[in-house]
């Protein structure tokens, strides 16, 4: 499993009240770093559109 997928799964398991502007910003930073790690370790581009949509949904809620 690539790091991006594992981190995305973890983020989806966190409670809704965890998400703030700061926690979302840190989570997105982790995803960016995981993508770099996956590239350096020759992991396939395995970002799941459903998991990516999760970040967008959280962002919409946080920015309300």
Biopython code that builds the backbone (N, CA, C, O; Angstrom):
import numpy as np
from Bio.PDB.StructureBuilder import StructureBuilder

atoms = [
    (1, "UNK", "N", (0.850, -1.172, 0.000)),
    (1, "UNK", "CA", (0.000, 0.000, 0.000)),
    (1, "UNK", "C", (0.896, 1.235, 0.000)),
    (1, "UNK", "O", (1.874, 1.299, 0.744)),
    (2, "UNK", "N", (0.565, 2.192, -0.818)),
    (2, "UNK", "CA", (1.356, 3.412, -0.844)),
    (2, "UNK", "C", (1.042, 4.276, 0.374)),
    (2, "UNK", "O", (-0.016, 4.137, 0.987)),
    (3, "UNK", "N", (1.955, 5.155, 0.715)),
    (3, "UNK", "CA", (1.806, 6.009, 1.897)),
    (3, "UNK", "C", (0.607, 6.940, 1.766)),
    (3, "UNK", "O", (-0.099, 7.171, 2.748)),
    (4, "UNK", "N", (0.364, 7.473, 0.587)),
    (4, "UNK", "CA", (-0.781, 8.375, 0.393)),
    (4, "UNK", "C", (-2.072, 7.658, 0.762)),
    (4, "UNK", "O", (-2.928, 8.238, 1.430)),
    (5, "UNK", "N", (-2.222, 6.437, 0.347)),
    (5, "UNK", "CA", (-3.432, 5.679, 0.645)),
    (5, "UNK", "C", (-3.576, 5.428, 2.138)),
    (5, "UNK", "O", (-4.666, 5.577, 2.690)),
    (6, "UNK", "N", (-2.490, 5.051, 2.792)),
    (6, "UNK", "CA", (-2.533, 4.772, 4.229)),
    (6, "UNK", "C", (-2.887, 6.021, 5.027)),
    (6, "UNK", "O", (-3.692, 5.956, 5.956)),
    (7, "UNK", "N", (-2.296, 7.147, 4.676)),
    (7, "UNK", "CA", (-2.593, 8.401, 5.384)),
    (7, "UNK", "C", (-4.021, 8.840, 5.114)),
    (7, "UNK", "O", (-4.701, 9.330, 6.016)),
    (8, "UNK", "N", (-4.477, 8.671, 3.892)),
    (8, "UNK", "CA", (-5.868, 9.017, 3.559)),
    (8, "UNK", "C", (-6.841, 8.174, 4.375)),
    (8, "UNK", "O", (-7.827, 8.692, 4.901)),
    (9, "UNK", "N", (-6.567, 6.885, 4.478)),
    (9, "UNK", "CA", (-7.427, 6.010, 5.293)),
    (9, "UNK", "C", (-7.465, 6.471, 6.740)),
    (9, "UNK", "O", (-8.529, 6.506, 7.358)),
    (10, "UNK", "N", (-6.314, 6.824, 7.278)),
    (10, "UNK", "CA", (-6.258, 7.284, 8.663)),
    (10, "UNK", "C", (-7.092, 8.563, 8.848)),
    (10, "UNK", "O", (-7.845, 8.684, 9.814)),
    (11, "UNK", "N", (-6.950, 9.490, 7.933)),
    (11, "UNK", "CA", (-7.707, 10.740, 8.019)),
    (11, "UNK", "C", (-9.208, 10.508, 8.013)),
    (11, "UNK", "O", (-9.957, 11.200, 8.702)),
    (12, "UNK", "N", (-9.632, 9.544, 7.243)),
    (12, "UNK", "CA", (-11.066, 9.237, 7.173)),
    (12, "UNK", "C", (-11.575, 8.601, 8.459)),
    (12, "UNK", "O", (-12.782, 8.581, 8.700)),
    (13, "UNK", "N", (-10.673, 8.082, 9.289)),
    (13, "UNK", "CA", (-11.095, 7.449, 10.538)),
    (13, "UNK", "C", (-11.193, 8.446, 11.697)),
    (13, "UNK", "O", (-11.700, 8.106, 12.766)),
    (14, "UNK", "N", (-10.720, 9.651, 11.492)),
    (14, "UNK", "CA", (-10.733, 10.648, 12.563)),
    (14, "UNK", "C", (-12.143, 11.214, 12.761)),
    (14, "UNK", "O", (-12.906, 11.317, 11.801)),
    (15, "UNK", "N", (-12.492, 11.579, 13.997)),
    (15, "UNK", "CA", (-13.823, 12.127, 14.245)),
    (15, "UNK", "C", (-14.004, 13.496, 13.587)),
    (15, "UNK", "O", (-13.040, 14.234, 13.383)),
    (16, "UNK", "N", (-15.229, 13.812, 13.267)),
    (16, "UNK", "CA", (-15.525, 15.062, 12.568)),
    (16, "UNK", "C", (-15.058, 16.286, 13.354)),
    (16, "UNK", "O", (-14.638, 17.281, 12.762)),
    (17, "UNK", "N", (-15.132, 16.217, 14.694)),
    (17, "UNK", "CA", (-14.739, 17.380, 15.489)),
    (17, "UNK", "C", (-13.216, 17.584, 15.545)),
    (17, "UNK", "O", (-12.751, 18.580, 16.099)),
    (18, "UNK", "N", (-12.452, 16.670, 14.988)),
    (18, "UNK", "CA", (-10.998, 16.826, 14.907)),
    (18, "UNK", "C", (-10.620, 17.907, 13.912)),
    (18, "UNK", "O", (-9.616, 18.598, 14.087)),
    (19, "UNK", "N", (-11.417, 18.051, 12.874)),
    (19, "UNK", "CA", (-11.025, 18.876, 11.742)),
    (19, "UNK", "C", (-11.215, 20.365, 12.012)),
    (19, "UNK", "O", (-12.315, 20.849, 12.277)),
    (20, "UNK", "N", (-10.088, 21.063, 11.930)),
    (20, "UNK", "CA", (-10.046, 22.518, 12.008)),
    (20, "UNK", "C", (-9.214, 22.986, 10.823)),
    (20, "UNK", "O", (-8.672, 22.171, 10.077)),
    (21, "UNK", "N", (-9.116, 24.277, 10.655)),
    (21, "UNK", "CA", (-8.270, 24.792, 9.574)),
    (21, "UNK", "C", (-6.827, 24.319, 9.766)),
    (21, "UNK", "O", (-6.158, 23.936, 8.805)),
    (22, "UNK", "N", (-6.356, 24.348, 11.012)),
    (22, "UNK", "CA", (-4.979, 23.937, 11.292)),
    (22, "UNK", "C", (-4.762, 22.443, 11.062)),
    (22, "UNK", "O", (-3.777, 22.052, 10.436)),
    (23, "UNK", "N", (-5.670, 21.607, 11.560)),
    (23, "UNK", "CA", (-5.481, 20.159, 11.386)),
    (23, "UNK", "C", (-5.596, 19.769, 9.912)),
    (23, "UNK", "O", (-4.882, 18.878, 9.451)),
    (24, "UNK", "N", (-6.485, 20.426, 9.173)),
    (24, "UNK", "CA", (-6.612, 20.142, 7.744)),
    (24, "UNK", "C", (-5.342, 20.543, 7.003)),
    (24, "UNK", "O", (-4.877, 19.822, 6.120)),
    (25, "UNK", "N", (-4.789, 21.685, 7.360)),
    (25, "UNK", "CA", (-3.554, 22.141, 6.731)),
    (25, "UNK", "C", (-2.419, 21.142, 6.974)),
    (25, "UNK", "O", (-1.670, 20.820, 6.052)),
    (26, "UNK", "N", (-2.293, 20.655, 8.202)),
    (26, "UNK", "CA", (-1.267, 19.670, 8.529)),
    (26, "UNK", "C", (-1.505, 18.348, 7.794)),
    (26, "UNK", "O", (-0.562, 17.712, 7.325)),
    (27, "UNK", "N", (-2.757, 17.948, 7.701)),
    (27, "UNK", "CA", (-3.092, 16.705, 7.004)),
    (27, "UNK", "C", (-2.715, 16.804, 5.525)),
    (27, "UNK", "O", (-2.147, 15.871, 4.958)),
    (28, "UNK", "N", (-3.031, 17.927, 4.915)),
    (28, "UNK", "CA", (-2.684, 18.126, 3.507)),
    (28, "UNK", "C", (-1.169, 18.137, 3.316)),
    (28, "UNK", "O", (-0.666, 17.653, 2.302)),
    (29, "UNK", "N", (-0.436, 18.693, 4.296)),
    (29, "UNK", "CA", (1.023, 18.668, 4.236)),
    (29, "UNK", "C", (1.527, 17.223, 4.284)),
    (29, "UNK", "O", (2.424, 16.846, 3.530)),
    (30, "UNK", "N", (0.942, 16.420, 5.176)),
    (30, "UNK", "CA", (1.318, 15.003, 5.251)),
    (30, "UNK", "C", (1.075, 14.295, 3.919)),
    (30, "UNK", "O", (1.905, 13.503, 3.474)),
    (31, "UNK", "N", (-0.047, 14.578, 3.294)),
    (31, "UNK", "CA", (-0.344, 13.953, 2.003)),
    (31, "UNK", "C", (0.668, 14.358, 0.930)),
    (31, "UNK", "O", (1.090, 13.532, 0.120)),
    (32, "UNK", "N", (1.051, 15.635, 0.932)),
    (32, "UNK", "CA", (2.057, 16.087, -0.044)),
    (32, "UNK", "C", (3.386, 15.370, 0.184)),
    (32, "UNK", "O", (4.025, 14.918, -0.766)),
    (33, "UNK", "N", (3.796, 15.268, 1.447)),
    (33, "UNK", "CA", (5.053, 14.586, 1.776)),
    (33, "UNK", "C", (4.967, 13.088, 1.449)),
    (33, "UNK", "O", (5.935, 12.494, 0.974)),
    (34, "UNK", "N", (3.820, 12.496, 1.702)),
    (34, "UNK", "CA", (3.637, 11.073, 1.386)),
    (34, "UNK", "C", (3.741, 10.832, -0.117)),
    (34, "UNK", "O", (4.292, 9.823, -0.557)),
    (35, "UNK", "N", (3.211, 11.760, -0.894)),
    (35, "UNK", "CA", (3.291, 11.625, -2.358)),
    (35, "UNK", "C", (4.761, 11.648, -2.809)),
    (35, "UNK", "O", (5.164, 10.873, -3.676)),
    (36, "UNK", "N", (5.546, 12.538, -2.213)),
    (36, "UNK", "CA", (6.982, 12.599, -2.532)),
    (36, "UNK", "C", (7.658, 11.283, -2.143)),
    (36, "UNK", "O", (8.458, 10.742, -2.906)),
    (37, "UNK", "N", (7.334, 10.774, -0.955)),
    (37, "UNK", "CA", (7.897, 9.498, -0.507)),
    (37, "UNK", "C", (7.515, 8.373, -1.471)),
    (37, "UNK", "O", (8.357, 7.555, -1.841)),
    (38, "UNK", "N", (6.250, 8.336, -1.875)),
    (38, "UNK", "CA", (5.797, 7.295, -2.805)),
    (38, "UNK", "C", (6.555, 7.379, -4.125)),
    (38, "UNK", "O", (6.922, 6.354, -4.700)),
    (39, "UNK", "N", (6.789, 8.591, -4.603)),
    (39, "UNK", "CA", (7.527, 8.761, -5.852)),
    (39, "UNK", "C", (8.970, 8.261, -5.703)),
    (39, "UNK", "O", (9.499, 7.595, -6.593)),
    (40, "UNK", "N", (9.596, 8.589, -4.568)),
    (40, "UNK", "CA", (10.986, 8.183, -4.340)),
    (40, "UNK", "C", (11.129, 6.674, -4.145)),
    (40, "UNK", "O", (12.188, 6.110, -4.419)),
    (41, "UNK", "N", (10.079, 6.027, -3.679)),
    (41, "UNK", "CA", (10.126, 4.578, -3.458)),
    (41, "UNK", "C", (9.429, 3.801, -4.567)),
    (41, "UNK", "O", (9.147, 2.611, -4.427)),
    (42, "UNK", "N", (9.158, 4.486, -5.660)),
    (42, "UNK", "CA", (8.565, 3.873, -6.851)),
    (42, "UNK", "C", (7.226, 3.195, -6.594)),
    (42, "UNK", "O", (6.919, 2.154, -7.177)),
    (43, "UNK", "N", (6.442, 3.794, -5.722)),
    (43, "UNK", "CA", (5.087, 3.293, -5.508)),
    (43, "UNK", "C", (4.204, 3.793, -6.650)),
    (43, "UNK", "O", (4.423, 4.882, -7.180)),
    (44, "UNK", "N", (3.217, 3.002, -7.022)),
    (44, "UNK", "CA", (2.324, 3.445, -8.087)),
    (44, "UNK", "C", (1.514, 4.644, -7.623)),
    (44, "UNK", "O", (1.310, 4.846, -6.426)),
    (45, "UNK", "N", (1.056, 5.438, -8.585)),
    (45, "UNK", "CA", (0.185, 6.570, -8.268)),
    (45, "UNK", "C", (-1.150, 5.987, -7.844)),
    (45, "UNK", "O", (-1.981, 5.640, -8.684)),
    (46, "UNK", "N", (-1.352, 5.881, -6.551)),
    (46, "UNK", "CA", (-2.506, 5.129, -6.072)),
    (46, "UNK", "C", (-3.525, 6.001, -5.349)),
    (46, "UNK", "O", (-4.312, 5.495, -4.549)),
    (47, "UNK", "N", (-3.522, 7.297, -5.619)),
    (47, "UNK", "CA", (-4.512, 8.156, -4.982)),
    (47, "UNK", "C", (-5.896, 7.761, -5.466)),
    (47, "UNK", "O", (-6.169, 7.750, -6.667)),
    (48, "UNK", "N", (-6.753, 7.441, -4.530)),
    (48, "UNK", "CA", (-8.122, 7.028, -4.807)),
    (48, "UNK", "C", (-8.993, 8.289, -4.906)),
    (48, "UNK", "O", (-8.981, 9.113, -3.992)),
    (49, "UNK", "N", (-9.745, 8.450, -5.997)),
    (49, "UNK", "CA", (-10.586, 9.640, -6.138)),
    (49, "UNK", "C", (-11.566, 9.828, -4.972)),
    (49, "UNK", "O", (-11.864, 10.960, -4.592)),
    (50, "UNK", "N", (-12.059, 8.736, -4.413)),
    (50, "UNK", "CA", (-12.983, 8.826, -3.276)),
    (50, "UNK", "C", (-12.265, 9.382, -2.047)),
    (50, "UNK", "O", (-12.829, 10.179, -1.297)),
    (51, "UNK", "N", (-11.035, 8.961, -1.850)),
    (51, "UNK", "CA", (-10.255, 9.457, -0.724)),
    (51, "UNK", "C", (-9.881, 10.922, -0.940)),
    (51, "UNK", "O", (-9.880, 11.708, 0.008)),
    (52, "UNK", "N", (-9.569, 11.286, -2.157)),
    (52, "UNK", "CA", (-9.264, 12.683, -2.465)),
    (52, "UNK", "C", (-10.501, 13.548, -2.257)),
    (52, "UNK", "O", (-10.395, 14.683, -1.791)),
    (53, "UNK", "N", (-11.640, 13.034, -2.589)),
    (53, "UNK", "CA", (-12.894, 13.774, -2.396)),
    (53, "UNK", "C", (-13.141, 14.008, -0.911)),
    (53, "UNK", "O", (-13.708, 15.035, -0.540)),
    (54, "UNK", "N", (-12.731, 13.088, -0.064)),
    (54, "UNK", "CA", (-12.880, 13.258, 1.374)),
    (54, "UNK", "C", (-12.208, 14.551, 1.840)),
    (54, "UNK", "O", (-12.790, 15.301, 2.623)),
    (55, "UNK", "N", (-10.993, 14.815, 1.367)),
    (55, "UNK", "CA", (-10.276, 16.029, 1.749)),
    (55, "UNK", "C", (-11.066, 17.256, 1.287)),
    (55, "UNK", "O", (-11.147, 18.244, 2.017)),
    (56, "UNK", "N", (-11.636, 17.207, 0.107)),
    (56, "UNK", "CA", (-12.425, 18.324, -0.390)),
    (56, "UNK", "C", (-13.657, 18.556, 0.488)),
    (56, "UNK", "O", (-14.008, 19.701, 0.773)),
    (57, "UNK", "N", (-14.307, 17.483, 0.912)),
    (57, "UNK", "CA", (-15.493, 17.579, 1.765)),
    (57, "UNK", "C", (-15.129, 18.206, 3.108)),
    (57, "UNK", "O", (-15.837, 19.084, 3.602)),
    (58, "UNK", "N", (-14.025, 17.752, 3.695)),
    (58, "UNK", "CA", (-13.575, 18.311, 4.983)),
    (58, "UNK", "C", (-13.251, 19.793, 4.796)),
    (58, "UNK", "O", (-13.600, 20.622, 5.636)),
    (59, "UNK", "N", (-12.592, 20.116, 3.706)),
    (59, "UNK", "CA", (-12.237, 21.509, 3.436)),
    (59, "UNK", "C", (-13.485, 22.383, 3.328)),
    (59, "UNK", "O", (-13.508, 23.495, 3.855)),
    (60, "UNK", "N", (-14.505, 21.900, 2.661)),
    (60, "UNK", "CA", (-15.751, 22.647, 2.536)),
    (60, "UNK", "C", (-16.383, 22.893, 3.917)),
    (60, "UNK", "O", (-16.873, 23.989, 4.190)),
    (61, "UNK", "N", (-16.370, 21.884, 4.772)),
    (61, "UNK", "CA", (-16.951, 22.006, 6.114)),
    (61, "UNK", "C", (-16.141, 22.970, 6.977)),
    (61, "UNK", "O", (-16.712, 23.792, 7.694)),
    (62, "UNK", "N", (-14.828, 22.873, 6.910)),
    (62, "UNK", "CA", (-13.962, 23.725, 7.717)),
    (62, "UNK", "C", (-14.077, 25.189, 7.293)),
    (62, "UNK", "O", (-14.017, 26.087, 8.133)),
    (63, "UNK", "N", (-14.239, 25.424, 6.014)),
    (63, "UNK", "CA", (-14.281, 26.785, 5.492)),
    (63, "UNK", "C", (-15.648, 27.457, 5.582)),
    (63, "UNK", "O", (-15.810, 28.591, 5.131)),
    (64, "UNK", "N", (-16.621, 26.775, 6.156)),
    (64, "UNK", "CA", (-17.961, 27.378, 6.293)),
    (64, "UNK", "C", (-17.956, 28.474, 7.305)),
    (64, "UNK", "O", (-18.992, 29.092, 7.551)),
]
sb = StructureBuilder()
sb.init_structure("model")
sb.init_model(0)
sb.init_chain("A")
sb.init_seg("    ")
for serial, (resi, resn, name, xyz) in enumerate(atoms, 1):
    if name == "N":
        sb.init_residue(resn, " ", resi, " ")
    sb.init_atom(name, np.array(xyz, "f"), 0.0, 1.0, " ", f" {name:<3s}", serial, name[0])
structure = sb.get_structure()
